[in-house]
Amino acid sequence: MRSRIGLVVLLVFVLTSPAAFAAGAAASSPYLPVLSSYIQFRYTDPSKGEDAWAIRRFKAMFDGGPQEGLHYHVQFIYKTNLQSSTDDQIYLQDAYVVAPAARGLAFKVGQFIPPFGLERFEPDWDLDLIDRTDLTNRMVVNGNLGKSFARDRGVEGDFSRGGWTFSAGLFQGGGANMNGKGNGPLGVARLSYGRKASSGGNPWFWRTGLAASDRHDAEVNLSSELTGLSKKLTSRFAGRDSRLNAFAEAGWGKVRGQAEYFRAWLAPDKGGEIAAHGAYGQVAYLPVSQLILALRYEWFTPDLHEEKAPSLRQWDSSVTYDFRRVPLRLVADYLSPRGGSEAYTHTWRFQIQYVLLKGLRLGG
């Protein structure tokens, strides 16, 4: 009941804030918060089980400060009817400050996503398919770790120059919104190189990179990441957790695509090592700027040493349409699993995304 009241308060604030702040300060400051918000309604129709409507995401984001100077970002999320442990509550996802230190160098402090993976850093409101891959959610640092939303608390340095980008961070290791005492610290680093330009009137780009992470787990529940393995080991995992990610993306004209490979080495304090890995590849075609046709294939094996461990293999196809004069996006998606657990079903998903507010400066 308390979370429902909180949702109502948050929704009323978002919808009434333009009027509430219309008589703000005469002189606007770039450090006053800018409010943005959007909502995603989803209808899911699986081949097994009941269909359902859900609020996939309702987000409110506050940003302040010049883009080239000291700035901050705070983000909240609410979702419901998704059969998730994070349903029906408002969570703080991001709360960080970015401070430039020198040319091409900046530091980030607070709660945010560690620099691991490619797809994890693509905003959910702008994906080529309806959702990120199951593989990404399982294999990025803190991906399916309870209520962390793939976030953690820590400090990170970012350096960019001449097509090169290098990020390195040290984090608490227990995951955001979690009380993972004894876990960590978590070290993460990512290096990438890419170029972009235009040829014959067609813009093109490419980027490739590597990321690695390492953490010692005291007691972490990895059962939702490594489904099919013994819960005696994964539900209270203690040991060394090391991960590797390789990625590439490219585009030319109306076509773009990307691919990632993940591998994890999980060495428990007692017992044999778990070696999980997986990959995905996807391509998108934009016949016109507001229409996206996308196709993706992914696979995931929770343990190479366990012959009976069910592997996930699935196709995902999606059609997205963005309206020109209305901040509205419609998505139709079909998910087709191949093998793996019987829990995976062929599923249709339809989503309506609407931007409630974009860039409203509060008090300005």
ZADOTOR-889687 format. One line per 5 residues: number of its first residue (from 1); their letters; for each residue x, y, z of C-alpha. Coordinates in pm, 1 decimal. Example, Ala and Ser with C-alpha at 12.3 -4.5 7.8 and 13.67 -1.06 7.14 Angstrom:
1	AS	1230.0:-450.0:780.0  1367.0:-106.0:714.0;
This chain:
1	MRSRI	0.0:0.0:0.0  283.2:239.2:87.0  452.2:179.3:-253.1  122.5:252.8:-434.9  90.1:581.2:-248.1;
6	GLVVL	449.0:663.7:-340.6  373.4:592.5:-707.2  72.7:823.5:-701.1  280.7:1100.2:-542.7  556.8:1056.8:-801.8;
11	LVFVL	310.0:1052.4:-1091.9  125.6:1362.1:-966.2  456.9:1542.8:-924.7  566.8:1459.2:-1279.6  234.6:1558.6:-1437.7;
16	TSPAA	186.6:1881.1:-1240.1  544.8:2005.6:-1226.0  517.3:2236.6:-1532.5  249.3:2440.8:-1351.8  411.5:2409.7:-1011.8;
21	FAAGA	740.1:2555.1:-1134.7  605.0:2805.3:-1388.7  670.6:3091.2:-1148.3  1026.2:2989.4:-1071.2  1336.1:3200.5:-1030.2;
26	AASSP	1385.8:3484.6:-1277.3  1746.5:3390.9:-1347.9  1780.7:3024.9:-1445.7  2086.6:2829.8:-1330.9  2226.5:2530.3:-1523.3;
31	YLPVL	2261.1:2353.5:-1188.5  1888.2:2363.9:-1113.9  1741.2:2018.3:-1188.6  1595.3:1939.3:-1530.7  1311.1:1686.3:-1511.6;
36	SSYIQ	1244.7:1417.3:-1774.1  998.7:1129.6:-1748.3  851.3:850.2:-1960.2  630.3:546.1:-1917.3  609.4:209.5:-2094.9;
41	FRYTD	290.2:-0.2:-2096.9  334.7:-361.1:-2209.7  102.3:-642.6:-2313.4  251.4:-994.5:-2304.0  92.2:-1297.3:-2471.8;
46	PSKGE	292.1:-1619.4:-2404.5  219.6:-1954.6:-2568.0  202.7:-2104.0:-2216.8  35.0:-1927.3:-1929.1  -183.0:-1617.1:-1908.5;
51	DAWAI	-146.4:-1292.5:-2098.6  -100.9:-974.2:-1897.0  -79.5:-596.3:-1901.2  203.4:-430.3:-1707.8  382.1:-104.8:-1645.6;
56	RRFKA	720.4:-210.9:-1780.0  888.6:110.4:-1669.7  788.4:445.8:-1527.8  1095.0:664.4:-1481.2  1165.8:1012.2:-1351.6;
61	MFDGG	1511.4:1161.5:-1410.0  1669.3:1477.8:-1271.2  1978.6:1632.0:-1432.1  2171.1:1947.2:-1352.3  2487.2:2125.8:-1457.4;
66	PQEGL	2646.8:2203.0:-1795.7  2728.7:1897.2:-2006.4  3096.4:1996.8:-2032.7  3127.5:2077.9:-1661.0  3034.9:1943.0:-1321.4;
71	HYHVQ	2691.8:1779.9:-1348.8  2469.4:1530.6:-1167.3  2201.7:1272.9:-1249.1  1931.8:1114.8:-1029.6  1687.7:851.8:-1159.5;
76	FIYKT	1390.8:666.6:-1007.4  1196.9:367.8:-1147.0  863.0:199.7:-1078.0  718.0:-112.3:-1244.0  437.9:-353.8:-1173.1;
81	NLQSS	274.6:-682.0:-1280.7  598.8:-823.5:-1424.9  629.2:-1112.2:-1176.5  953.2:-960.5:-1053.6  1095.9:-911.5:-705.3;
86	TDDQI	1120.3:-540.0:-787.9  749.0:-495.6:-868.2  530.8:-241.6:-686.6  807.8:-34.6:-529.4  985.2:287.8:-622.7;
91	YLQDA	1361.1:239.0:-647.7  1652.4:476.6:-677.6  1854.7:360.9:-978.4  2112.6:633.8:-1038.4  2252.5:905.8:-813.7;
96	YVVAP	2591.8:1032.1:-924.6  2808.2:1337.3:-994.6  3046.0:1370.2:-1291.2  3345.7:1600.4:-1240.3  3579.5:1688.9:-1532.5;
101	AARGL	3945.9:1683.8:-1429.1  4139.1:1752.1:-1751.3  4098.6:1736.1:-2127.6  3917.6:1408.4:-2204.0  3929.0:1297.8:-1838.3;
106	AFKVG	3638.3:1291.6:-1592.3  3551.2:1120.0:-1266.1  3212.6:981.9:-1162.7  3110.6:923.6:-799.5  2790.2:772.3:-662.5;
111	QFIPP	2553.3:493.8:-766.4  2560.4:393.5:-1133.9  2630.9:112.8:-1385.0  2989.3:-20.5:-1374.2  3170.3:3.7:-1714.3;
116	FGLER	3102.5:-351.4:-1833.6  2920.9:-443.7:-2156.4  2779.8:-259.3:-2458.1  2404.1:-322.1:-2461.0  2377.7:-239.2:-2090.8;
121	FEPDW	2465.5:123.4:-2173.2  2202.8:161.6:-2445.5  1896.9:339.9:-2295.0  1587.9:118.2:-2277.8  1373.5:389.3:-2441.3;
126	DLDLI	1591.1:372.6:-2756.4  1661.2:0.4:-2805.4  1631.5:-153.7:-3152.2  1443.7:-446.9:-2996.0  1189.5:-437.7:-2716.1;
131	DRTDL	1431.6:-547.5:-2442.6  1797.3:-611.3:-2380.3  1907.8:-972.4:-2419.2  1858.6:-1223.3:-2138.4  2231.7:-1283.6:-2176.9;
136	TNRMV	2316.8:-924.0:-2087.9  2090.8:-931.6:-1782.4  2257.1:-1250.8:-1662.6  2621.5:-1177.2:-1737.5  2687.2:-807.5:-1676.5;
141	VNGNL	2816.4:-717.7:-1333.0  2522.7:-715.1:-1084.9  2285.4:-790.6:-1374.3  2029.9:-1014.9:-1203.2  2152.0:-941.5:-853.2;
146	GKSFA	1832.2:-883.2:-658.7  1727.7:-517.4:-659.8  2053.2:-371.5:-790.0  1932.5:-296.3:-1147.4  2292.6:-368.5:-1260.1;
151	RDRGV	2410.9:-72.4:-1049.5  2664.5:-36.5:-771.5  2818.0:235.7:-555.2  3168.7:353.3:-626.5  3404.7:580.9:-816.9;
156	EGDFS	3504.9:565.7:-1184.1  3751.5:743.2:-1410.4  3678.2:792.3:-1783.1  3928.4:899.8:-2047.9  3849.3:964.9:-2416.9;
161	RGGWT	4077.3:1085.7:-2694.6  4132.8:1010.7:-3063.5  3871.3:736.3:-3085.3  3999.9:561.4:-2771.5  3787.0:533.0:-2458.1;
166	FSAGL	3910.2:386.0:-2129.8  3707.2:348.4:-1811.2  3808.4:197.6:-1478.2  3619.4:186.2:-1150.7  3628.5:55.4:-795.9;
171	FQGGG	3292.5:-31.4:-640.8  3143.2:-153.9:-314.9  3055.0:-485.4:-479.9  2726.1:-567.3:-308.4  2497.6:-409.6:-568.9;
176	ANMNG	2276.1:-101.4:-540.2  1975.7:-124.8:-302.9  2131.5:-438.9:-153.8  2293.7:-518.8:180.7  2566.5:-745.7:50.4;
181	KGNGP	2793.5:-732.1:352.3  3131.3:-889.9:295.6  3107.2:-882.4:-84.8  3363.8:-697.1:-289.1  3532.6:-476.4:-352.6;
186	LGVAR	3452.6:-491.7:-723.8  3705.1:-379.3:-983.5  3593.0:-310.8:-1343.0  3776.3:-181.7:-1652.5  3676.8:-131.0:-2017.0;
191	LSYGR	3879.6:-25.6:-2323.7  3736.9:47.3:-2669.1  3832.4:206.9:-3000.4  3611.9:328.2:-3281.8  3561.7:570.5:-3566.6;
196	KASSG	3270.5:748.4:-3734.2  3235.0:958.9:-4050.1  3026.3:989.4:-4367.4  3082.8:851.2:-4716.6  2869.2:922.5:-5022.4;
201	GNPWF	2605.2:1086.1:-4805.7  2580.4:776.5:-4580.8  2702.0:809.5:-4220.1  2902.2:514.4:-4089.0  3056.8:410.1:-3758.1;
206	WRTGL	3223.5:119.3:-3586.6  3353.9:45.1:-3238.6  3502.3:-258.8:-3067.6  3622.0:-319.8:-2715.3  3697.5:-539.7:-2413.8;
211	AASDR	3587.9:-523.7:-2050.4  3683.0:-724.4:-1741.3  3566.9:-742.1:-1380.3  3674.7:-917.2:-1062.0  3508.5:-953.0:-721.9;
216	HDAEV	3521.5:-1183.8:-423.2  3171.6:-1287.3:-317.5  3098.3:-1364.7:46.0  2734.2:-1462.5:-6.0  2564.0:-1373.3:-336.2;
221	NLSSE	2246.6:-1521.4:-485.2  2335.6:-1613.3:-846.2  2044.8:-1854.6:-899.1  1858.2:-1614.2:-1130.1  2173.3:-1569.6:-1340.8;
226	LTGLS	2273.9:-1936.5:-1356.7  1936.2:-2109.1:-1393.6  1954.3:-2486.2:-1420.2  2248.2:-2527.4:-1182.7  2234.5:-2648.5:-823.4;
231	KKLTS	2082.5:-2382.0:-598.5  2291.2:-2515.3:-311.3  2587.7:-2355.0:-485.0  2432.2:-2059.4:-667.9  2185.1:-1928.4:-405.6;
236	RFAGR	2461.2:-1849.7:-155.2  2773.2:-1835.7:-369.7  3101.2:-1760.6:-196.3  3423.0:-1735.3:-393.4  3591.8:-1547.5:-675.5;
241	DSRLN	3374.9:-1400.9:-952.9  3569.5:-1294.8:-1264.8  3406.2:-1188.3:-1592.3  3508.0:-1092.4:-1945.3  3315.1:-908.3:-2217.4;
246	AFAEA	3407.1:-848.2:-2582.8  3186.7:-633.9:-2805.3  3161.4:-480.2:-3149.7  2912.5:-249.2:-3318.4  2893.9:-95.8:-3665.9;
251	GWGKV	2656.5:85.9:-3895.7  2637.8:223.1:-4248.7  2347.2:420.3:-4384.2  2019.6:249.1:-4293.1  2176.6:-66.4:-4146.6;
256	RGQAE	2337.5:-115.3:-3806.0  2430.8:-411.1:-3591.5  2615.8:-527.5:-3283.2  2743.7:-838.3:-3106.6  2876.9:-931.1:-2764.5;
261	YFRAW	3048.5:-1228.2:-2603.4  3044.5:-1289.4:-2226.4  3233.6:-1535.7:-2011.2  3238.0:-1582.6:-1634.2  3473.7:-1785.4:-1416.5;
266	LAPDK	3315.9:-1857.1:-1077.4  3553.9:-2031.0:-839.1  3376.2:-2118.0:-511.1  3570.0:-2140.4:-187.7  3454.9:-2503.3:-179.2;
271	GGEIA	3382.8:-2707.5:-492.5  3466.1:-2699.3:-863.7  3477.4:-2395.0:-1090.3  3173.8:-2281.5:-1289.6  3245.5:-2156.7:-1641.3;
276	AHGAY	2945.9:-1978.3:-1795.3  2947.9:-1813.2:-2136.7  2722.6:-1684.6:-2412.4  2690.1:-1445.4:-2703.9  2438.1:-1258.6:-2916.1;
281	GQVAY	2430.0:-1086.9:-3252.1  2168.1:-848.7:-3390.4  2100.4:-637.6:-3696.5  1857.2:-350.5:-3755.1  1731.2:-191.4:-4077.5;
286	LPVSQ	1565.4:150.9:-4095.5  1378.4:184.9:-4428.9  1265.4:528.0:-4301.8  1390.6:718.6:-3999.7  1090.1:641.0:-3777.9;
291	LILAL	1068.3:265.9:-3855.9  1307.5:0.6:-3715.7  1307.2:-366.1:-3825.2  1537.3:-577.3:-3604.9  1643.5:-940.5:-3564.0;
296	RYEWF	1858.3:-1100.5:-3294.9  1994.7:-1441.3:-3195.2  2141.6:-1524.5:-2854.5  2267.8:-1826.3:-2666.0  2381.2:-1889.7:-2310.2;
301	TPDLH	2535.0:-2190.4:-2131.7  2535.3:-2163.1:-1747.7  2823.0:-2409.7:-1703.9  3052.0:-2571.6:-1961.7  3144.9:-2842.4:-1707.9;
306	EEKAP	2783.1:-2950.9:-1646.8  2654.6:-3158.2:-1938.4  2293.4:-3158.4:-1816.6  2274.2:-2783.0:-1758.9  2002.6:-2644.7:-1993.5;
311	SLRQW	2132.7:-2392.4:-2245.9  1925.2:-2097.5:-2364.8  1906.1:-2037.1:-2741.5  1648.6:-1801.7:-2886.9  1553.1:-1570.2:-3172.9;
316	DSSVT	1397.2:-1230.1:-3119.3  1237.9:-1015.5:-3390.7  1093.0:-669.2:-3347.9  915.9:-385.5:-3532.0  933.2:-33.6:-3385.3;
321	YDFRR	757.7:281.5:-3501.9  829.4:633.4:-3372.9  567.2:899.1:-3435.9  702.4:1226.7:-3573.4  496.3:1490.8:-3391.9;
326	VPLRL	397.6:1294.0:-3080.0  650.9:1157.5:-2824.8  507.1:810.0:-2878.4  679.5:480.9:-2970.3  501.9:152.9:-3055.1;
331	VADYL	683.5:-182.5:-3048.7  574.4:-533.1:-3152.7  809.6:-819.5:-3065.3  815.6:-1199.4:-3105.8  1044.2:-1414.9:-2891.0;
336	SPRGG	1117.3:-1770.4:-3008.3  1325.6:-1992.5:-2772.6  1523.1:-2291.8:-2901.7  1587.9:-2564.4:-2647.1  1666.4:-2492.9:-2285.0;
341	SEAYT	1424.6:-2498.9:-1997.2  1051.3:-2552.2:-2051.1  1001.0:-2224.6:-1863.9  1090.4:-2042.3:-2183.8  787.9:-1996.4:-2409.3;
346	HTWRF	717.2:-1841.3:-2747.1  591.7:-1494.5:-2663.1  437.5:-1190.8:-2830.2  508.4:-858.1:-2661.1  352.7:-521.6:-2747.4;
351	QIQYV	466.8:-197.9:-2590.1  346.3:163.3:-2583.2  605.0:419.6:-2479.3  510.7:779.0:-2409.0  739.6:1064.1:-2301.9;
356	LLKGL	562.6:1258.1:-2028.0  822.2:1533.0:-1986.4  1151.9:1612.4:-2153.3  1401.9:1867.5:-2028.5  1180.2:2074.9:-1799.5;
361	RLGG	1404.0:2300.5:-1590.1  1262.4:2324.8:-1239.0  1270.2:2673.2:-1096.0  1390.2:2819.2:-1427.7;
